[in-house]
Amino acid sequence: MELIVGIAIMLFSGAIYLLYLAPSNAFYKKWPAINDDEFVRRCSPGISREVAIKVRKIISDVSGEEYEHIHPEQQLSDLFR
């Protein structure tokens, strides 16, 4: 009985990893951390630095993604997965 419970726990842990942790690892590989200077460089010409950084912060707060992993070329659907 203990062996069955142990196997069930291992299978459950594996399923949790595949459903939640593995996809987020792929996200962070696709969108590596960048600093504010790099973020502003990648923005469209004419965008104010202050506005770009404020929008980045808001998107990070709303999406729950780490601030450093928000890129200006991302689609919103990438962030709200």
C-alpha positions as a printed Julia matrix, in Angstrom:
81×3 Matrix{Float64}:
  0.0    0.0     0.0
  2.8    2.43    0.86
  4.47   1.67   -2.45
  1.29   2.54   -4.36
  0.93   5.81   -2.47
  4.6    6.63   -3.18
  4.16   5.93   -6.89
  0.97   8.01   -6.98
  2.78  10.95   -5.35
  5.63  10.68   -7.87
  3.19  10.62  -10.8
  1.26  13.58   -9.4
  4.49  15.56   -8.9
  5.57  14.78  -12.46
  2.22  15.93  -13.83
  2.45  19.2   -11.89
  5.94  19.79  -13.26
  4.87  19.14  -16.86
  1.77  21.31  -16.61
  3.17  24.3   -14.75
  6.95  24.4   -14.53
  8.06  23.07  -17.93
  6.05  25.61  -19.97
  7.4   28.51  -17.91
 10.98  27.31  -18.49
 10.33  27.52  -22.24
  8.95  31.04  -21.77
 12.08  32.22  -19.96
 14.34  30.66  -22.61
 12.41  32.4   -25.38
 12.28  35.71  -23.47
 15.55  36.07  -21.48
 15.94  38.83  -18.91
 16.85  42.26  -20.29
 17.54  45.5   -18.45
 15.69  48.8   -18.93
 18.29  50.2   -21.33
 17.93  47.22  -23.67
 14.14  47.37  -23.36
 14.06  51.04  -24.4
 16.5   50.39  -27.29
 14.09  47.76  -28.65
 11.06  50.08  -28.46
  9.74  51.97  -31.47
 11.55  55.23  -32.23
 10.07  58.25  -30.48
  8.8   56.37  -27.41
  9.76  58.18  -24.23
 11.95  56.19  -21.83
  9.71  57.02  -18.87
  6.54  55.89  -20.66
  8.17  52.68  -21.92
  9.37  51.71  -18.44
  5.99  52.54  -16.84
  4.15  50.41  -19.41
  6.63  47.56  -18.83
  5.99  47.75  -15.09
  2.21  47.75  -15.55
  2.32  44.77  -17.92
  4.55  42.9   -15.49
  2.17  43.59  -12.59
 -0.96  42.61  -14.51
  0.48  39.51  -16.23
  2.4   38.22  -13.2
  5.54  37.72  -15.29
  8.9   38.87  -14.01
  9.69  42.48  -14.95
 13.02  41.61  -16.58
 11.35  39.11  -18.92
  8.95  41.64  -20.45
 10.09  42.57  -23.99
  8.59  45.28  -26.24
  8.23  42.83  -29.14
  6.11  40.35  -27.15
  2.49  39.76  -28.0
  0.08  40.1   -25.08
 -1.02  36.52  -25.76
  2.54  35.4   -24.87
  2.2   37.03  -21.46
 -1.33  35.94  -20.59
 -0.96  32.24  -21.19
